[in-house]
């Protein structure tokens, strides 16, 4: 619960402190809600647990009119449930807490009306806002996924362009080698023949030798350029890489089996090199285990090293680049903590699988999913709210209608009548089980019952009560108790 949410939740509590709650009840509620807001940064379920506890406590301490006791803490409970749904990554603690609370209230609260409001409140005020918060979390996750897809699309387009440039460079290198190299070789041979020809005077043979030397130098420079344009056809040695790291002081346990095509070995080499670099940087002194296995059609590499919590992690750009490179050839890559160790795993097929770049419509699909999830959230919320309001209104009508003692029957009752005579006109249920705070003290040794004065719970005087007090089996007092909001 943020500061703004706490302010919104505090307004009705402060109002209740002047009208319905005692001052110490309102102050305690505000303090506990503030504590929940602070704890919620680390434990998202804490504000919801505190708000529901305060809400139920209000019902139990003011059972005479639960519909009034539930109002001051209703915004706090709704906001806390929504916040828990948005921030909570694991849904199980919240669901377990709500289910346990509903079961405990259903068993522990004796009064039917209070029990109804308590269990319904846990479901509506706890579960419903939490579900809306979960939908909001999914909405934000889908939006982030959409932007991530856009970033991946842009990156893959750059990779495809780089691959196209590399292919063009290789083609140019081949053309230069095949055409210019051959022609320069022929020119060198012809000039060499002139250099040794006996028909030329020494001055001309010297000029021919200089020309041959220039052509030879040009051929060598051409060979250097071609070698720069072309990738090294020979894959680097992983064994040599491990040896150099061992010589630098890194403890490396290395295992290698099988063989693979040069392109695959080059990719595996880069994975091992990046993993060893990260291990030396972020877990100095930790032993490293490297396993390279070249199987039939697939090569795998696994690198494990210990975790060092005190070492700040790097940017991870090298691992991200490797993941993209391997994904583009149809392989699998993952890197992250596994128990007490950090694991880098890569699987590279010997026959590359062409992965098509992400289509631009993928982002549109993600956005459509976001819109659908929002529509679903609003629909579920609307149906649930309408259903809950209908159930509450129906219960209020039922509760009021089955606990009404008509004014005519109340006037006919006479103090001193036997309980058996009075029972015939009494309704099946009492309006409240616990004496309200505004009722006068009961006569000594008497037990009082409270009944409604009319069956409409939505008009003025809905809080008025008829009180009948019995001592043993005799009616000893009857009173009209005017309700106070």
VEXGU-672954 format. One record per residue (C-alpha): residue in one letter; z, x, y. Coordinates in nm, 3 decimals. Layout:
residues N
+----+---------+---------+---------+
: aa :      zz :      xx :      yy :
+----+---------+---------+---------+
:  a :       Z :       X :       Y :
...
+----+---------+---------+---------+
This chain:
residues 485
+----+---------+---------+---------+
: aa :      zz :      xx :      yy :
+----+---------+---------+---------+
:  x :   0.000 :   0.000 :   0.000 :
:  x :  -0.113 :   0.152 :   0.329 :
:  x :   0.071 :   0.134 :   0.661 :
:  x :  -0.151 :  -0.150 :   0.780 :
:  x :  -0.088 :  -0.347 :   0.460 :
:  x :   0.286 :  -0.292 :   0.495 :
:  x :   0.280 :  -0.429 :   0.852 :
:  x :   0.090 :  -0.740 :   0.736 :
:  x :   0.336 :  -0.789 :   0.447 :
:  x :   0.638 :  -0.736 :   0.676 :
:  x :   0.551 :  -1.014 :   0.925 :
:  x :   0.639 :  -1.313 :   0.698 :
:  x :   0.949 :  -1.129 :   0.569 :
:  x :   1.075 :  -1.084 :   0.926 :
:  x :   1.000 :  -1.449 :   0.995 :
:  x :   1.198 :  -1.551 :   0.685 :
:  x :   1.490 :  -1.337 :   0.805 :
:  x :   1.523 :  -1.566 :   1.106 :
:  x :   1.462 :  -1.895 :   0.924 :
:  x :   1.520 :  -1.883 :   0.548 :
:  x :   1.656 :  -1.548 :   0.426 :
:  x :   1.984 :  -1.388 :   0.521 :
:  x :   1.939 :  -1.086 :   0.747 :
:  x :   2.038 :  -0.846 :   0.471 :
:  x :   1.783 :  -1.000 :   0.233 :
:  x :   1.499 :  -0.948 :   0.480 :
:  x :   1.611 :  -0.593 :   0.563 :
:  x :   1.641 :  -0.496 :   0.196 :
:  x :   1.296 :  -0.639 :   0.124 :
:  x :   1.140 :  -0.442 :   0.409 :
:  x :   1.304 :  -0.118 :   0.296 :
:  x :   1.195 :  -0.164 :  -0.065 :
:  x :   0.839 :  -0.252 :   0.037 :
:  x :   0.826 :   0.065 :   0.249 :
:  x :   0.952 :   0.268 :  -0.050 :
:  x :   0.680 :   0.110 :  -0.265 :
:  x :   0.416 :   0.203 :  -0.009 :
:  x :   0.528 :   0.568 :  -0.025 :
:  x :   0.546 :   0.574 :  -0.406 :
:  x :   0.205 :   0.408 :  -0.434 :
:  x :   0.027 :   0.725 :  -0.328 :
:  x :   0.124 :   0.880 :  -0.661 :
:  x :   0.198 :   0.575 :  -0.878 :
:  x :  -0.034 :   0.290 :  -0.775 :
:  x :   0.156 :   0.037 :  -0.989 :
:  x :   0.487 :   0.100 :  -0.805 :
:  x :   0.417 :  -0.122 :  -0.498 :
:  x :   0.311 :  -0.409 :  -0.723 :
:  x :   0.619 :  -0.375 :  -0.945 :
:  x :   0.851 :  -0.373 :  -0.640 :
:  x :   0.673 :  -0.665 :  -0.469 :
:  x :   0.681 :  -0.879 :  -0.784 :
:  x :   1.048 :  -0.795 :  -0.840 :
:  x :   1.134 :  -0.902 :  -0.485 :
:  x :   0.924 :  -1.216 :  -0.520 :
:  x :   1.092 :  -1.319 :  -0.845 :
:  x :   1.435 :  -1.232 :  -0.704 :
:  x :   1.366 :  -1.463 :  -0.412 :
:  x :   1.283 :  -1.743 :  -0.654 :
:  x :   1.596 :  -1.686 :  -0.862 :
:  x :   1.830 :  -1.664 :  -0.563 :
:  x :   1.677 :  -1.970 :  -0.393 :
:  x :   1.590 :  -2.194 :  -0.690 :
:  x :   1.646 :  -2.520 :  -0.508 :
:  x :   1.305 :  -2.500 :  -0.336 :
:  x :   1.085 :  -2.242 :  -0.509 :
:  x :   0.780 :  -2.335 :  -0.301 :
:  x :   0.967 :  -2.214 :   0.009 :
:  x :   1.120 :  -1.907 :  -0.155 :
:  x :   0.780 :  -1.778 :  -0.268 :
:  x :   0.611 :  -1.778 :   0.074 :
:  x :   0.771 :  -1.478 :   0.257 :
:  x :   0.683 :  -1.224 :  -0.013 :
:  x :   0.349 :  -1.372 :  -0.112 :
:  x :   0.134 :  -1.147 :   0.118 :
:  x :   0.319 :  -0.835 :   0.001 :
:  x :   0.258 :  -0.921 :  -0.364 :
:  x :  -0.111 :  -0.997 :  -0.309 :
:  x :  -0.173 :  -0.677 :  -0.110 :
:  x :   0.019 :  -0.463 :  -0.359 :
:  x :  -0.176 :  -0.609 :  -0.653 :
:  x :  -0.508 :  -0.549 :  -0.478 :
:  x :  -0.411 :  -0.192 :  -0.386 :
:  x :  -0.305 :  -0.118 :  -0.745 :
:  x :  -0.641 :  -0.242 :  -0.873 :
:  x :  -0.834 :  -0.023 :  -0.629 :
:  x :  -0.637 :   0.299 :  -0.686 :
:  x :  -0.522 :   0.273 :  -1.048 :
:  x :  -0.751 :   0.469 :  -1.282 :
:  x :  -0.575 :   0.352 :  -1.597 :
:  x :  -0.542 :  -0.025 :  -1.630 :
:  x :  -0.292 :  -0.021 :  -1.916 :
:  x :   0.033 :   0.041 :  -1.721 :
:  x :  -0.037 :  -0.247 :  -1.483 :
:  x :  -0.139 :  -0.489 :  -1.758 :
:  x :   0.166 :  -0.398 :  -1.968 :
:  x :   0.395 :  -0.443 :  -1.666 :
:  x :   0.247 :  -0.786 :  -1.580 :
:  x :   0.257 :  -0.907 :  -1.941 :
:  x :   0.616 :  -0.790 :  -1.989 :
:  x :   0.722 :  -0.951 :  -1.661 :
:  x :   0.567 :  -1.286 :  -1.756 :
:  x :   0.735 :  -1.282 :  -2.099 :
:  x :   1.077 :  -1.189 :  -1.959 :
:  x :   1.058 :  -1.458 :  -1.690 :
:  x :   0.939 :  -1.718 :  -1.938 :
:  x :   1.241 :  -1.650 :  -2.159 :
:  x :   1.513 :  -1.563 :  -1.907 :
:  x :   1.466 :  -1.828 :  -1.635 :
:  x :   1.638 :  -2.151 :  -1.746 :
:  x :   1.508 :  -2.392 :  -1.482 :
:  x :   1.165 :  -2.531 :  -1.566 :
:  x :   1.042 :  -2.545 :  -1.207 :
:  x :   1.154 :  -2.193 :  -1.123 :
:  x :   1.014 :  -2.064 :  -1.452 :
:  x :   0.680 :  -2.227 :  -1.378 :
:  x :   0.652 :  -2.072 :  -1.034 :
:  x :   0.769 :  -1.733 :  -1.159 :
:  x :   0.520 :  -1.706 :  -1.448 :
:  x :   0.236 :  -1.854 :  -1.244 :
:  x :   0.316 :  -1.615 :  -0.961 :
:  x :   0.291 :  -1.314 :  -1.190 :
:  x :  -0.050 :  -1.434 :  -1.307 :
:  x :  -0.193 :  -1.543 :  -0.972 :
:  x :  -0.021 :  -1.310 :  -0.727 :
:  x :  -0.017 :  -1.009 :  -0.959 :
:  x :  -0.310 :  -1.032 :  -1.197 :
:  x :  -0.570 :  -1.196 :  -0.973 :
:  x :  -0.543 :  -0.952 :  -0.678 :
:  x :  -0.534 :  -0.665 :  -0.928 :
:  x :  -0.859 :  -0.791 :  -1.084 :
:  x :  -1.017 :  -0.813 :  -0.739 :
:  x :  -0.902 :  -0.458 :  -0.673 :
:  x :  -1.058 :  -0.343 :  -1.000 :
:  x :  -1.387 :  -0.504 :  -0.898 :
:  x :  -1.362 :  -0.325 :  -0.565 :
:  x :  -1.303 :   0.001 :  -0.749 :
:  x :  -1.613 :  -0.060 :  -0.960 :
:  x :  -1.805 :  -0.144 :  -0.644 :
:  x :  -1.708 :   0.188 :  -0.486 :
:  x :  -1.784 :   0.373 :  -0.810 :
:  x :  -2.129 :   0.216 :  -0.832 :
:  x :  -2.202 :   0.303 :  -0.469 :
:  x :  -2.101 :   0.662 :  -0.539 :
:  x :  -2.315 :   0.658 :  -0.851 :
:  x :  -2.609 :   0.545 :  -0.643 :
:  x :  -2.569 :   0.832 :  -0.399 :
:  x :  -2.521 :   1.071 :  -0.691 :
:  x :  -2.846 :   0.949 :  -0.842 :
:  x :  -3.018 :   1.004 :  -0.509 :
:  x :  -2.881 :   1.359 :  -0.487 :
:  x :  -2.990 :   1.431 :  -0.845 :
:  x :  -3.335 :   1.293 :  -0.770 :
:  x :  -3.367 :   1.521 :  -0.469 :
:  x :  -3.242 :   1.820 :  -0.669 :
:  x :  -3.479 :   1.750 :  -0.957 :
:  x :  -3.770 :   1.718 :  -0.719 :
:  x :  -3.680 :   2.063 :  -0.587 :
:  x :  -3.660 :   2.195 :  -0.945 :
:  x :  -3.999 :   2.045 :  -1.030 :
:  x :  -4.150 :   2.201 :  -0.715 :
:  x :  -3.996 :   2.538 :  -0.803 :
:  x :  -4.137 :   2.515 :  -1.156 :
:  x :  -4.480 :   2.432 :  -1.015 :
:  x :  -4.462 :   2.735 :  -0.785 :
:  x :  -4.357 :   2.954 :  -1.078 :
:  x :  -4.647 :   2.831 :  -1.289 :
:  x :  -4.887 :   2.900 :  -1.002 :
:  x :  -4.746 :   3.250 :  -0.962 :
:  x :  -4.789 :   3.314 :  -1.333 :
:  x :  -5.149 :   3.187 :  -1.318 :
:  x :  -5.226 :   3.412 :  -1.022 :
:  x :  -5.070 :   3.706 :  -1.201 :
:  x :  -5.288 :   3.641 :  -1.505 :
:  x :  -5.601 :   3.612 :  -1.294 :
:  x :  -5.523 :   3.933 :  -1.106 :
:  x :  -5.452 :   4.119 :  -1.427 :
:  x :  -5.756 :   3.990 :  -1.615 :
:  x :  -6.012 :   4.010 :  -1.336 :
:  x :  -5.908 :   4.273 :  -1.085 :
:  x :  -5.749 :   4.500 :  -1.342 :
:  x :  -6.063 :   4.501 :  -1.553 :
:  x :  -6.291 :   4.562 :  -1.255 :
:  x :  -6.071 :   4.842 :  -1.120 :
:  x :  -6.076 :   5.003 :  -1.463 :
:  x :  -6.457 :   4.998 :  -1.471 :
:  x :  -6.477 :   5.137 :  -1.119 :
:  x :  -6.242 :   5.420 :  -1.216 :
:  x :  -6.458 :   5.507 :  -1.518 :
:  x :  -6.779 :   5.519 :  -1.315 :
:  x :  -6.625 :   5.733 :  -1.043 :
:  x :  -6.482 :   5.961 :  -1.313 :
:  x :  -6.835 :   6.006 :  -1.452 :
:  x :  -6.958 :   6.107 :  -1.107 :
:  x :  -6.669 :   6.353 :  -1.073 :
:  x :  -6.777 :   6.548 :  -1.382 :
:  x :  -7.154 :   6.514 :  -1.325 :
:  x :  -7.324 :   6.861 :  -1.303 :
:  x :  -7.592 :   6.723 :  -1.070 :
:  x :  -7.350 :   6.685 :  -0.778 :
:  x :  -7.242 :   6.968 :  -0.557 :
:  x :  -6.870 :   7.054 :  -0.536 :
:  x :  -6.827 :   6.864 :  -0.208 :
:  x :  -6.947 :   6.536 :  -0.363 :
:  x :  -6.741 :   6.585 :  -0.684 :
:  x :  -6.432 :   6.635 :  -0.467 :
:  x :  -6.504 :   6.306 :  -0.285 :
:  x :  -6.552 :   6.133 :  -0.621 :
:  x :  -6.215 :   6.268 :  -0.742 :
:  x :  -6.043 :   6.132 :  -0.429 :
:  x :  -6.204 :   5.792 :  -0.483 :
:  x :  -6.095 :   5.787 :  -0.850 :
:  x :  -5.740 :   5.874 :  -0.747 :
:  x :  -5.740 :   5.588 :  -0.493 :
:  x :  -5.864 :   5.339 :  -0.752 :
:  x :  -5.596 :   5.458 :  -0.998 :
:  x :  -5.325 :   5.410 :  -0.734 :
:  x :  -5.458 :   5.061 :  -0.657 :
:  x :  -5.448 :   4.972 :  -1.028 :
:  x :  -5.086 :   5.089 :  -1.051 :
:  x :  -4.988 :   4.885 :  -0.744 :
:  x :  -5.162 :   4.584 :  -0.897 :
:  x :  -4.960 :   4.631 :  -1.217 :
:  x :  -4.638 :   4.637 :  -1.013 :
:  x :  -4.732 :   4.314 :  -0.833 :
:  x :  -4.818 :   4.143 :  -1.160 :
:  x :  -4.483 :   4.245 :  -1.309 :
:  x :  -4.306 :   4.089 :  -1.008 :
:  x :  -4.498 :   3.763 :  -1.035 :
:  x :  -4.445 :   3.729 :  -1.409 :
:  x :  -4.110 :   3.663 :  -1.573 :
:  x :  -3.980 :   3.930 :  -1.804 :
:  x :  -4.111 :   3.830 :  -2.147 :
:  x :  -3.828 :   4.006 :  -2.323 :
:  x :  -3.499 :   3.811 :  -2.326 :
:  x :  -3.186 :   3.996 :  -2.205 :
:  x :  -2.936 :   4.103 :  -2.469 :
:  x :  -2.619 :   3.890 :  -2.500 :
:  x :  -2.462 :   4.167 :  -2.708 :
:  x :  -2.520 :   4.416 :  -2.425 :
:  x :  -2.372 :   4.164 :  -2.178 :
:  x :  -2.057 :   4.129 :  -2.389 :
:  x :  -2.031 :   4.507 :  -2.424 :
:  x :  -2.047 :   4.560 :  -2.047 :
:  x :  -1.775 :   4.299 :  -1.991 :
:  x :  -1.555 :   4.465 :  -2.252 :
:  x :  -1.606 :   4.801 :  -2.082 :
:  x :  -1.489 :   4.645 :  -1.755 :
:  x :  -1.158 :   4.541 :  -1.919 :
:  x :  -1.226 :   4.180 :  -2.023 :
:  x :  -1.102 :   4.091 :  -2.373 :
:  x :  -1.396 :   3.920 :  -2.543 :
:  x :  -1.414 :   3.794 :  -2.901 :
:  x :  -1.784 :   3.757 :  -2.981 :
:  x :  -1.973 :   3.594 :  -3.266 :
:  x :  -2.353 :   3.567 :  -3.306 :
:  x :  -2.565 :   3.420 :  -3.581 :
:  x :  -2.937 :   3.350 :  -3.621 :
:  x :  -3.221 :   3.402 :  -3.376 :
:  x :  -3.408 :   3.190 :  -3.122 :
:  x :  -3.725 :   3.198 :  -2.909 :
:  x :  -3.711 :   3.422 :  -2.599 :
:  x :  -3.687 :   3.129 :  -2.354 :
:  x :  -3.389 :   2.982 :  -2.541 :
:  x :  -3.217 :   3.320 :  -2.564 :
:  x :  -3.264 :   3.366 :  -2.192 :
:  x :  -3.098 :   3.028 :  -2.127 :
:  x :  -2.809 :   3.106 :  -2.364 :
:  x :  -2.768 :   3.443 :  -2.192 :
:  x :  -2.727 :   3.275 :  -1.854 :
:  x :  -2.464 :   3.035 :  -1.992 :
:  x :  -2.261 :   3.322 :  -2.139 :
:  x :  -2.296 :   3.529 :  -1.822 :
:  x :  -2.175 :   3.244 :  -1.598 :
:  x :  -1.885 :   3.161 :  -1.833 :
:  x :  -1.770 :   3.524 :  -1.850 :
:  x :  -1.793 :   3.553 :  -1.472 :
:  x :  -1.580 :   3.241 :  -1.423 :
:  x :  -1.326 :   3.360 :  -1.682 :
:  x :  -1.287 :   3.697 :  -1.510 :
:  x :  -1.255 :   3.528 :  -1.169 :
:  x :  -1.031 :   3.229 :  -1.242 :
:  x :  -0.835 :   3.339 :  -1.551 :
:  x :  -0.786 :   3.716 :  -1.522 :
:  x :  -0.616 :   3.869 :  -1.822 :
:  x :  -0.706 :   3.574 :  -2.048 :
:  x :  -0.889 :   3.643 :  -2.372 :
:  x :  -1.236 :   3.490 :  -2.403 :
:  x :  -1.399 :   3.361 :  -2.722 :
:  x :  -1.779 :   3.346 :  -2.730 :
:  x :  -1.966 :   3.182 :  -3.018 :
:  x :  -2.348 :   3.176 :  -3.024 :
:  x :  -2.524 :   3.002 :  -3.310 :
:  x :  -2.903 :   2.982 :  -3.342 :
:  x :  -2.978 :   2.709 :  -3.595 :
:  x :  -3.289 :   2.528 :  -3.712 :
:  x :  -3.437 :   2.381 :  -3.396 :
:  x :  -3.123 :   2.409 :  -3.181 :
:  x :  -2.906 :   2.687 :  -3.039 :
:  x :  -2.547 :   2.629 :  -2.932 :
:  x :  -2.302 :   2.839 :  -2.736 :
:  x :  -1.929 :   2.778 :  -2.688 :
:  x :  -1.706 :   2.981 :  -2.458 :
:  x :  -1.327 :   2.932 :  -2.443 :
:  x :  -1.077 :   3.096 :  -2.212 :
:  x :  -0.721 :   3.018 :  -2.104 :
:  x :  -0.641 :   2.811 :  -1.796 :
:  x :  -0.468 :   2.960 :  -1.494 :
:  x :  -0.318 :   2.669 :  -1.290 :
:  x :  -0.224 :   2.898 :  -1.002 :
:  x :  -0.585 :   3.006 :  -0.949 :
:  x :  -0.786 :   2.784 :  -0.715 :
:  x :  -1.111 :   2.664 :  -0.873 :
:  x :  -1.442 :   2.776 :  -0.729 :
:  x :  -1.726 :   2.564 :  -0.606 :
:  x :  -1.880 :   2.525 :  -0.953 :
:  x :  -2.236 :   2.570 :  -0.823 :
:  x :  -2.327 :   2.805 :  -1.107 :
:  x :  -2.219 :   2.554 :  -1.371 :
:  x :  -2.398 :   2.271 :  -1.189 :
:  x :  -2.720 :   2.475 :  -1.184 :
:  x :  -2.687 :   2.550 :  -1.555 :
:  x :  -2.624 :   2.183 :  -1.633 :
:  x :  -2.942 :   2.084 :  -1.449 :
:  x :  -3.148 :   2.360 :  -1.611 :
:  x :  -3.036 :   2.264 :  -1.962 :
:  x :  -3.074 :   1.891 :  -1.901 :
:  x :  -3.435 :   1.940 :  -1.789 :
:  x :  -3.524 :   2.088 :  -2.130 :
:  x :  -3.347 :   1.807 :  -2.318 :
:  x :  -3.025 :   1.997 :  -2.395 :
:  x :  -2.657 :   1.913 :  -2.356 :
:  x :  -2.405 :   2.086 :  -2.131 :
:  x :  -2.040 :   2.029 :  -2.051 :
:  x :  -1.767 :   2.233 :  -1.889 :
:  x :  -1.402 :   2.146 :  -1.830 :
:  x :  -1.043 :   2.174 :  -1.956 :
:  x :  -0.985 :   2.101 :  -2.324 :
:  x :  -0.614 :   2.113 :  -2.396 :
:  x :  -0.471 :   2.445 :  -2.277 :
:  x :  -0.817 :   2.607 :  -2.248 :
:  x :  -1.132 :   2.584 :  -2.040 :
:  x :  -1.444 :   2.519 :  -2.246 :
:  x :  -1.810 :   2.575 :  -2.165 :
:  x :  -2.048 :   2.423 :  -2.419 :
:  x :  -2.428 :   2.418 :  -2.424 :
:  x :  -2.682 :   2.302 :  -2.678 :
:  x :  -3.047 :   2.400 :  -2.622 :
:  x :  -3.338 :   2.276 :  -2.836 :
:  x :  -3.593 :   2.536 :  -2.945 :
:  x :  -3.874 :   2.295 :  -2.856 :
:  x :  -3.806 :   2.178 :  -2.499 :
:  x :  -3.800 :   1.804 :  -2.444 :
:  x :  -3.960 :   1.710 :  -2.115 :
:  x :  -3.716 :   1.505 :  -1.908 :
:  x :  -3.886 :   1.294 :  -1.649 :
:  x :  -3.742 :   1.309 :  -1.298 :
:  x :  -3.530 :   1.012 :  -1.199 :
:  x :  -3.735 :   0.729 :  -1.060 :
:  x :  -3.668 :   0.615 :  -0.708 :
:  x :  -3.600 :   0.264 :  -0.839 :
:  x :  -3.285 :   0.391 :  -1.014 :
:  x :  -3.098 :   0.378 :  -0.686 :
:  x :  -3.218 :   0.021 :  -0.634 :
:  x :  -3.088 :  -0.070 :  -0.979 :
:  x :  -2.748 :   0.077 :  -0.894 :
:  x :  -2.739 :  -0.120 :  -0.570 :
:  x :  -2.829 :  -0.440 :  -0.757 :
:  x :  -2.541 :  -0.377 :  -0.996 :
:  x :  -2.309 :  -0.339 :  -0.698 :
:  x :  -2.423 :  -0.671 :  -0.554 :
:  x :  -2.382 :  -0.845 :  -0.888 :
:  x :  -2.033 :  -0.705 :  -0.934 :
:  x :  -1.937 :  -0.827 :  -0.586 :
:  x :  -2.073 :  -1.175 :  -0.659 :
:  x :  -1.882 :  -1.183 :  -0.988 :
:  x :  -1.561 :  -1.075 :  -0.816 :
:  x :  -1.589 :  -1.343 :  -0.549 :
:  x :  -1.676 :  -1.608 :  -0.808 :
:  x :  -1.385 :  -1.520 :  -1.035 :
:  x :  -1.149 :  -1.509 :  -0.740 :
:  x :  -1.266 :  -1.846 :  -0.608 :
:  x :  -1.242 :  -2.020 :  -0.943 :
:  x :  -0.901 :  -1.871 :  -1.013 :
:  x :  -0.761 :  -1.960 :  -0.672 :
:  x :  -0.891 :  -2.316 :  -0.688 :
:  x :  -0.757 :  -2.357 :  -1.040 :
:  x :  -0.417 :  -2.212 :  -0.950 :
:  x :  -0.387 :  -2.431 :  -0.641 :
:  x :  -0.476 :  -2.734 :  -0.849 :
:  x :  -0.216 :  -2.649 :  -1.111 :
:  x :   0.051 :  -2.589 :  -0.846 :
:  x :  -0.024 :  -2.917 :  -0.670 :
:  x :  -0.021 :  -3.103 :  -1.000 :
:  x :   0.313 :  -2.949 :  -1.094 :
:  x :   0.462 :  -3.036 :  -0.754 :
:  x :   0.354 :  -3.397 :  -0.799 :
:  x :   0.488 :  -3.404 :  -1.154 :
:  x :   0.815 :  -3.237 :  -1.059 :
:  x :   0.873 :  -3.474 :  -0.768 :
:  x :   0.762 :  -3.787 :  -0.952 :
:  x :   0.986 :  -3.733 :  -1.257 :
:  x :   1.301 :  -3.652 :  -1.061 :
:  x :   1.314 :  -3.942 :  -0.813 :
:  x :   1.619 :  -4.167 :  -0.786 :
:  x :   1.505 :  -4.470 :  -0.588 :
:  x :   1.711 :  -4.563 :  -0.277 :
:  x :   1.771 :  -4.907 :  -0.428 :
:  x :   1.926 :  -4.766 :  -0.746 :
:  x :   2.125 :  -4.511 :  -0.544 :
:  x :   2.274 :  -4.789 :  -0.330 :
:  x :   2.371 :  -4.991 :  -0.641 :
:  x :   2.577 :  -4.704 :  -0.784 :
:  x :   2.953 :  -4.734 :  -0.730 :
:  x :   3.203 :  -4.450 :  -0.740 :
:  x :   3.414 :  -4.493 :  -1.051 :
:  x :   3.134 :  -4.619 :  -1.276 :
:  x :   3.113 :  -4.477 :  -1.627 :
:  x :   2.840 :  -4.226 :  -1.702 :
:  x :   2.691 :  -4.456 :  -1.967 :
:  x :   2.643 :  -4.728 :  -1.705 :
:  x :   2.487 :  -4.487 :  -1.455 :
:  x :   2.258 :  -4.314 :  -1.707 :
:  x :   2.029 :  -4.615 :  -1.735 :
:  x :   1.904 :  -4.575 :  -1.375 :
:  x :   1.888 :  -4.195 :  -1.365 :
:  x :   1.545 :  -4.021 :  -1.384 :
:  x :   1.458 :  -3.795 :  -1.678 :
:  x :   1.489 :  -3.476 :  -1.475 :
:  x :   1.692 :  -3.348 :  -1.183 :
:  x :   1.516 :  -3.224 :  -0.871 :
:  x :   1.700 :  -2.890 :  -0.871 :
:  x :   1.929 :  -2.728 :  -1.125 :
:  x :   2.133 :  -2.513 :  -0.887 :
:  x :   2.323 :  -2.657 :  -0.589 :
:  x :   2.130 :  -2.580 :  -0.269 :
:  x :   2.293 :  -2.363 :  -0.007 :
:  x :   2.305 :  -2.646 :   0.248 :
:  x :   2.485 :  -2.894 :   0.016 :
:  x :   2.854 :  -2.975 :   0.083 :
:  x :   3.115 :  -2.842 :  -0.162 :
:  x :   3.147 :  -3.034 :  -0.486 :
:  x :   3.470 :  -3.230 :  -0.553 :
:  x :   3.728 :  -3.031 :  -0.753 :
:  x :   3.656 :  -3.043 :  -1.126 :
:  x :   3.328 :  -3.228 :  -1.079 :
:  x :   2.975 :  -3.140 :  -1.186 :
:  x :   2.699 :  -3.251 :  -0.950 :
:  x :   2.338 :  -3.348 :  -1.015 :
:  x :   2.062 :  -3.352 :  -0.753 :
:  x :   1.772 :  -3.597 :  -0.750 :
:  x :   1.473 :  -3.646 :  -0.521 :
:  x :   1.464 :  -3.932 :  -0.270 :
:  x :   1.089 :  -4.007 :  -0.304 :
:  x :   0.794 :  -3.898 :  -0.513 :
:  x :   0.566 :  -3.748 :  -0.244 :
:  x :   0.625 :  -3.371 :  -0.212 :
:  x :   0.393 :  -3.332 :   0.088 :
:  x :   0.558 :  -3.549 :   0.355 :
:  x :   0.857 :  -3.511 :   0.579 :
:  x :   1.193 :  -3.534 :   0.406 :
:  x :   1.058 :  -3.373 :   0.089 :
:  x :   1.372 :  -3.156 :   0.078 :
:  x :   1.617 :  -3.447 :   0.102 :
:  x :   1.832 :  -3.506 :  -0.206 :
:  x :   2.066 :  -3.760 :  -0.363 :
:  x :   2.378 :  -3.598 :  -0.510 :
:  x :   2.579 :  -3.757 :  -0.790 :
:  x :   2.902 :  -3.585 :  -0.898 :
:  x :   3.070 :  -3.661 :  -1.230 :
:  x :   3.418 :  -3.566 :  -1.346 :
:  x :   3.426 :  -3.614 :  -1.719 :
:  x :   3.250 :  -3.944 :  -1.782 :
:  x :   3.311 :  -4.103 :  -1.439 :
:  x :   3.110 :  -4.096 :  -1.116 :
:  x :   3.345 :  -3.950 :  -0.858 :
:  x :   3.110 :  -3.896 :  -0.561 :
:  x :   2.763 :  -3.980 :  -0.439 :
:  x :   2.604 :  -3.829 :  -0.128 :
:  x :   2.281 :  -3.811 :   0.064 :
:  x :   2.204 :  -3.439 :   0.130 :
:  x :   1.960 :  -3.382 :   0.411 :
:  x :   1.724 :  -3.096 :   0.332 :
:  x :   1.702 :  -2.794 :   0.559 :
:  x :   1.389 :  -2.572 :   0.552 :
+----+---------+---------+---------+
